Amino acid sequence: MKDYHWYELTETNMVSSPALLVYPQRIQHNAELMLQIAKDPDRLRPHIKTHKMAEIIQIQLQLGILKFKCATLAEAELLAQSAAVDVLLAMQPVSVHLGNFTHLIETYPKTKFSTLIDNDQSLTEFKEVALAKNLIIDVWLDINNGMNRTGIKPDKAAETLYKSIHREPLLNLKGLHVYDGHIHTSDPDERAIECDTDFKPVIELKTALESEGYPVPTIVAGGTPTFPIHKKRKRVELSPGTPLLWDEGYGSQYKDLEFLPAAVLLTRIISKPDKDLLCFDLGHKSVASEMKLPRVKFLGDHDFEQISQSEEHLVVKCNKSDAYKVGDICYAIPIHICPTVSKYPRVHTVEDQKVTGFWSVSARDH
């Protein structure tokens, strides 16, 4: 009898490829480890952008994790429909999206929604919408402490904007939001030094505001690589996201984080176009492709060099190509899981080497 690896299926005839397989027992393990690191479910505000699935939200709710972070209105609505208590939309809503955000507040009164502000123009728009709808809107000041993607730098301008928001009666200022996704240092000690250095101006901003009587109740900080560092700070909520499914990019870079891969791609060889070449049905449309090759880590004893990819095809060089035939199945872990999940309307759940059902990627739309 074949000795199956944890990721392999005993029966694949009914599984179309490419397919994304998820392993609920491993997801449960990762959720519990995330909580073990944080030590208190109230410290956690996990991001759902990686998985976008109601079933994974439920796993976390059952562990007592009630606060969440998301990137899109669809994710925010999924969280509300899943009975999440507290939802932070970590994308500053502009134009029509601000109206859609307030519609969520009105539609799901049992969920407490909040979002971000990082500029005076948005502050004016928030004031106008709150007044027109007679709503109190919960907001966080979004801080840029080095990523240079969104947010305001933690300087005098941020201090002034925070005070302006605080003075608005229809805006409830909850604190600061700080995402340090620019920190990629592999060594945990060096990563901690970099994280603390970049966070120092945030602490200085908080201290300056509080010294003038402006409360900063909470800071939402960090992502997966830095949340174990931020846990040492008081009144800081932690926002990991990738640990629930994990991927090869984080797995190979952050050896100190012992999460398990819980999402695997099943792919088939569809052609052998030339000597030593194999072609898989794993193109741009099936796996995140924003990084350089390789796009996946093939599982098992394979000597594959990924040499090209197009919309539907992934071509590898293999010196032992005679050992493979068209139709053979291989399994692979994505280098980047987050954009990979959104390429699939549903995932196959796997337990004991068998497909047990399907989970819908409910929030894959914006």
URGIUR-V566179 format. One record per residue. N is the residue number from 0. RES is the residue in three letters. OMEGA is omega in radians with two decimals (NA if undefined). BURIAL is 1 if it has 9 or more other C-alpha atoms within 8 Angstrom, else 0. D_LAST is the distance of its C-alpha to the last C-alpha in Angstrom with 2 decimals. Layout:
n/res/omega/burial/d_last
N/RES/OMEGA/BURIAL/D_LAST
N/RES/OMEGA/BURIAL/D_LAST
This chain:
n/res/omega/burial/d_last
0/MET/-3.13/0/46.15
1/LYS/3.05/0/43.20
2/ASP/-3.02/0/42.02
3/TYR/2.97/1/38.22
4/HIS/-3.05/0/35.98
5/TRP/-3.02/0/33.37
6/TYR/-3.01/0/30.54
7/GLU/3.04/0/32.48
8/LEU/3.07/1/32.45
9/THR/-3.13/0/35.85
10/GLU/-3.06/0/34.66
11/THR/-3.04/0/32.20
12/ASN/-3.09/0/33.38
13/MET/-3.11/0/30.62
14/VAL/3.06/0/27.74
15/SER/3.10/0/26.06
16/SER/-0.06/0/25.20
17/PRO/3.13/1/23.19
18/ALA/3.06/1/22.01
19/LEU/3.14/1/20.43
20/LEU/3.04/1/22.83
21/VAL/-2.96/1/22.44
22/TYR/-3.02/1/25.50
23/PRO/-3.13/1/25.30
24/GLN/3.10/0/28.60
25/ARG/3.08/1/27.50
26/ILE/3.10/1/24.26
27/GLN/3.11/1/26.59
28/HIS/-3.10/1/28.88
29/ASN/3.11/1/26.23
30/ALA/3.13/1/25.05
31/GLU/3.11/1/28.74
32/LEU/3.07/1/29.47
33/MET/3.11/1/26.68
34/LEU/3.12/1/28.28
35/GLN/3.11/0/31.72
36/ILE/-3.11/0/30.93
37/ALA/3.10/1/29.60
38/LYS/-3.07/0/32.54
39/ASP/-3.13/0/31.04
40/PRO/3.14/1/27.84
41/ASP/3.09/1/27.75
42/ARG/-3.01/1/27.42
43/LEU/2.93/1/24.13
44/ARG/-3.04/1/20.58
45/PRO/3.09/1/18.79
46/HIS/3.13/1/15.30
47/ILE/-3.09/1/13.12
48/LYS/-3.13/1/10.82
49/THR/-2.96/1/13.50
50/HIS/3.09/1/13.74
51/LYS/-3.04/1/10.94
52/MET/-3.12/1/13.87
53/ALA/-3.08/1/15.81
54/GLU/3.13/0/19.10
55/ILE/3.01/1/18.78
56/ILE/-3.12/1/17.96
57/GLN/3.09/1/21.14
58/ILE/-3.12/1/23.17
59/GLN/3.09/1/22.58
60/LEU/-3.13/1/23.26
61/GLN/3.06/0/26.48
62/LEU/3.12/0/27.52
63/GLY/3.10/0/27.31
64/ILE/-2.99/1/24.14
65/LEU/-3.11/1/22.68
66/LYS/-3.08/1/20.61
67/PHE/3.08/1/17.23
68/LYS/-3.14/1/14.89
69/CYS/-3.06/1/11.13
70/ALA/-3.07/1/8.79
71/THR/3.09/1/5.62
72/LEU/3.10/1/6.40
73/ALA/3.10/1/5.56
74/GLU/3.12/1/7.86
75/ALA/3.14/1/10.10
76/GLU/3.09/1/10.64
77/LEU/3.12/1/11.44
78/LEU/3.12/1/13.84
79/ALA/3.12/1/15.43
80/GLN/3.13/0/15.95
81/SER/3.09/1/17.51
82/ALA/2.99/0/19.89
83/ALA/-3.05/1/18.96
84/VAL/-2.96/1/21.31
85/ASP/-3.03/1/19.75
86/VAL/3.06/1/16.15
87/LEU/3.00/1/15.57
88/LEU/-3.00/1/12.31
89/ALA/2.98/1/13.39
90/MET/-3.13/1/11.63
91/GLN/-3.11/1/13.88
92/PRO/3.14/1/12.33
93/VAL/3.07/0/13.94
94/SER/-3.06/0/14.90
95/VAL/-3.11/0/13.02
96/HIS/3.11/0/10.56
97/LEU/3.06/1/13.84
98/GLY/3.11/1/14.82
99/ASN/3.10/1/11.73
100/PHE/3.13/1/12.42
101/THR/3.05/0/16.03
102/HIS/3.07/0/15.34
103/LEU/3.13/1/14.10
104/ILE/-3.11/1/17.37
105/GLU/-3.05/0/19.36
106/THR/-3.06/0/17.94
107/TYR/-3.06/0/18.30
108/PRO/-3.13/0/21.53
109/LYS/3.11/0/22.38
110/THR/3.12/1/19.60
111/LYS/-3.13/1/20.21
112/PHE/2.99/1/17.19
113/SER/3.13/1/17.59
114/THR/-2.98/1/15.96
115/LEU/2.96/1/17.38
116/ILE/3.07/1/19.68
117/ASP/-3.12/1/21.42
118/ASN/-3.09/0/23.20
119/ASP/-3.13/0/25.47
120/GLN/3.10/0/23.49
121/SER/3.09/1/20.55
122/LEU/3.12/1/23.29
123/THR/-3.14/0/24.73
124/GLU/3.11/0/21.52
125/PHE/3.13/1/21.01
126/LYS/-3.10/1/24.68
127/GLU/-3.13/0/24.51
128/VAL/3.12/1/21.61
129/ALA/3.13/1/23.25
130/LEU/-3.11/1/26.55
131/ALA/-3.10/0/25.38
132/LYS/-3.11/0/23.82
133/ASN/-3.12/0/26.48
134/LEU/2.89/0/24.06
135/ILE/-3.08/1/24.58
136/ILE/3.08/1/21.46
137/ASP/-3.10/1/21.54
138/VAL/3.04/1/20.81
139/TRP/3.00/1/21.57
140/LEU/-3.10/1/22.97
141/ASP/-3.05/1/20.97
142/ILE/3.02/1/23.65
143/ASN/-3.14/1/23.85
144/ASN/3.02/1/26.61
145/GLY/-3.10/0/26.47
146/MET/3.10/1/23.07
147/ASN/3.09/0/22.87
148/ARG/3.02/0/19.10
149/THR/3.06/1/18.53
150/GLY/3.11/1/21.01
151/ILE/-3.13/1/24.59
152/LYS/-3.08/1/27.57
153/PRO/-3.11/1/29.68
154/ASP/-3.11/0/32.55
155/LYS/3.13/0/34.31
156/ALA/3.09/1/31.46
157/ALA/3.11/1/29.20
158/GLU/3.13/1/32.10
159/THR/-3.13/0/32.46
160/LEU/3.11/1/28.80
161/TYR/3.14/1/28.87
162/LYS/3.14/1/32.01
163/SER/3.11/0/30.59
164/ILE/-3.10/1/27.64
165/HIS/-3.09/1/30.14
166/ARG/-3.11/0/32.31
167/GLU/-3.06/1/29.74
168/PRO/-3.11/0/30.58
169/LEU/3.07/1/27.17
170/LEU/-3.13/1/25.30
171/ASN/-3.05/1/25.92
172/LEU/-3.04/1/25.93
173/LYS/3.13/1/25.36
174/GLY/-3.05/1/26.15
175/LEU/3.02/1/24.77
176/HIS/-3.05/1/21.71
177/VAL/3.09/1/22.73
178/TYR/-3.10/1/20.80
179/ASP/-3.13/1/23.34
180/GLY/3.10/0/21.38
181/HIS/-3.09/0/24.01
182/ILE/-3.07/1/26.61
183/HIS/-3.07/0/27.16
184/THR/-3.08/0/30.87
185/SER/-3.10/1/31.94
186/ASP/-3.05/0/35.09
187/PRO/3.13/1/34.33
188/ASP/3.10/0/37.16
189/GLU/3.10/1/36.21
190/ARG/3.13/1/32.54
191/ALA/3.12/1/33.80
192/ILE/3.14/0/35.93
193/GLU/3.14/1/33.12
194/CYS/3.14/1/30.81
195/ASP/3.14/0/33.62
196/THR/-3.11/0/34.54
197/ASP/-3.13/1/31.10
198/PHE/-3.10/1/30.79
199/LYS/3.11/0/34.22
200/PRO/3.09/1/33.21
201/VAL/3.09/1/30.66
202/ILE/3.12/0/33.58
203/GLU/3.09/0/35.75
204/LEU/3.12/1/33.29
205/LYS/-3.13/1/33.13
206/THR/3.14/0/36.92
207/ALA/-3.14/0/37.48
208/LEU/-3.10/1/35.34
209/GLU/3.11/1/37.00
210/SER/3.11/0/40.42
211/GLU/3.05/0/39.94
212/GLY/3.11/0/38.90
213/TYR/-3.07/1/35.09
214/PRO/3.01/0/33.73
215/VAL/-2.99/1/30.95
216/PRO/-3.01/0/30.36
217/THR/2.95/1/27.84
218/ILE/2.99/1/26.16
219/VAL/-2.96/1/22.96
220/ALA/2.90/1/23.66
221/GLY/3.00/1/23.17
222/GLY/-3.06/1/21.16
223/THR/-3.08/1/22.61
224/PRO/-3.01/1/25.61
225/THR/-3.08/1/26.74
226/PHE/3.05/1/26.17
227/PRO/3.11/1/29.66
228/ILE/-3.11/0/31.12
229/HIS/-3.10/1/29.52
230/LYS/-3.12/1/30.69
231/LYS/-3.10/0/34.17
232/ARG/3.12/0/33.18
233/LYS/3.11/0/33.69
234/ARG/3.05/0/31.02
235/VAL/3.04/1/28.20
236/GLU/-3.00/1/25.19
237/LEU/-2.99/1/23.96
238/SER/3.00/1/20.42
239/PRO/3.10/1/20.61
240/GLY/-3.08/1/17.77
241/THR/-3.07/1/18.99
242/PRO/-3.07/1/22.22
243/LEU/3.13/1/20.92
244/LEU/-3.13/1/20.63
245/TRP/3.07/1/22.33
246/ASP/-3.07/1/22.76
247/GLU/3.12/1/25.62
248/GLY/3.11/1/24.60
249/TYR/-3.09/1/24.98
250/GLY/-3.13/1/27.68
251/SER/-3.06/0/29.92
252/GLN/-3.04/0/29.44
253/TYR/-3.08/1/29.71
254/LYS/-3.13/0/32.64
255/ASP/3.13/0/33.22
256/LEU/-2.92/0/30.05
257/GLU/3.06/0/31.16
258/PHE/-3.08/1/27.99
259/LEU/2.98/1/28.08
260/PRO/-3.08/1/25.93
261/ALA/3.09/1/24.21
262/ALA/-3.04/1/22.07
263/VAL/3.07/1/23.97
264/LEU/2.98/1/23.48
265/LEU/-3.09/1/26.08
266/THR/-3.12/1/27.09
267/ARG/2.99/1/30.14
268/ILE/-3.11/1/32.56
269/ILE/3.12/1/32.43
270/SER/2.99/0/35.10
271/LYS/-2.91/1/37.90
272/PRO/-3.12/0/38.13
273/ASP/3.11/0/40.93
274/LYS/3.09/0/43.12
275/ASP/3.10/1/41.28
276/LEU/3.03/1/37.83
277/LEU/3.11/1/35.33
278/CYS/3.10/1/32.06
279/PHE/3.09/1/29.23
280/ASP/-3.03/1/26.34
281/LEU/-3.09/1/23.88
282/GLY/3.13/1/22.42
283/HIS/-3.07/1/19.51
284/LYS/-3.02/1/17.32
285/SER/-3.13/1/18.37
286/VAL/3.14/1/18.49
287/ALA/-3.02/1/17.20
288/SER/-3.10/0/19.40
289/GLU/-3.13/0/18.92
290/MET/3.08/0/22.22
291/LYS/3.01/0/25.72
292/LEU/0.11/0/27.28
293/PRO/3.14/1/27.63
294/ARG/-3.13/1/24.13
295/VAL/2.93/1/25.38
296/LYS/3.10/1/28.43
297/PHE/3.13/1/30.38
298/LEU/-3.12/1/31.99
299/GLY/-3.06/0/35.67
300/ASP/-3.13/0/38.60
301/HIS/3.09/0/37.28
302/ASP/-3.07/0/38.44
303/PHE/2.95/0/35.39
304/GLU/-3.11/0/34.63
305/GLN/-3.02/1/31.25
306/ILE/3.10/1/32.21
307/SER/3.11/0/29.58
308/GLN/3.02/1/26.21
309/SER/-2.97/0/24.67
310/GLU/-3.07/0/21.88
311/GLU/-2.95/1/23.49
312/HIS/2.96/1/26.38
313/LEU/-3.09/1/27.43
314/VAL/3.11/1/31.12
315/VAL/3.01/1/33.28
316/LYS/-3.08/1/36.91
317/CYS/-3.12/1/39.07
318/ASN/3.12/0/42.81
319/LYS/-3.04/0/43.28
320/SER/3.13/1/41.41
321/ASP/3.14/0/44.31
322/ALA/-3.08/0/43.29
323/TYR/3.07/0/40.05
324/LYS/3.09/0/39.69
325/VAL/-3.10/1/37.04
326/GLY/3.11/0/34.99
327/ASP/-3.13/0/35.36
328/ILE/2.95/0/32.51
329/CYS/3.14/1/31.37
330/TYR/-3.07/1/28.97
331/ALA/3.05/1/26.99
332/ILE/3.10/1/24.97
333/PRO/2.98/1/22.09
334/ILE/3.13/1/22.86
335/HIS/-3.03/1/19.25
336/ILE/-2.97/1/17.54
337/CYS/3.11/1/14.09
338/PRO/3.12/1/12.74
339/THR/-3.10/1/15.07
340/VAL/-3.04/1/13.66
341/SER/3.09/1/10.27
342/LYS/-3.05/1/12.70
343/TYR/3.09/1/14.16
344/PRO/3.09/1/13.34
345/ARG/3.10/0/16.12
346/VAL/3.08/1/18.60
347/HIS/3.03/1/22.36
348/THR/-3.05/1/24.05
349/VAL/3.01/1/27.44
350/GLU/3.14/1/30.49
351/ASP/3.06/0/34.03
352/GLN/-3.14/1/33.17
353/LYS/3.01/1/31.87
354/VAL/-3.08/1/28.55
355/THR/-3.13/0/28.39
356/GLY/-3.08/0/25.22
357/PHE/2.99/0/21.50
358/TRP/3.12/1/18.47
359/SER/3.01/1/15.18
360/VAL/-2.87/1/12.09
361/SER/-3.04/1/10.57
362/ALA/-3.11/1/7.26
363/ARG/3.06/1/6.53
364/ASP/3.11/0/3.81
365/HIS/NA/0/0.00
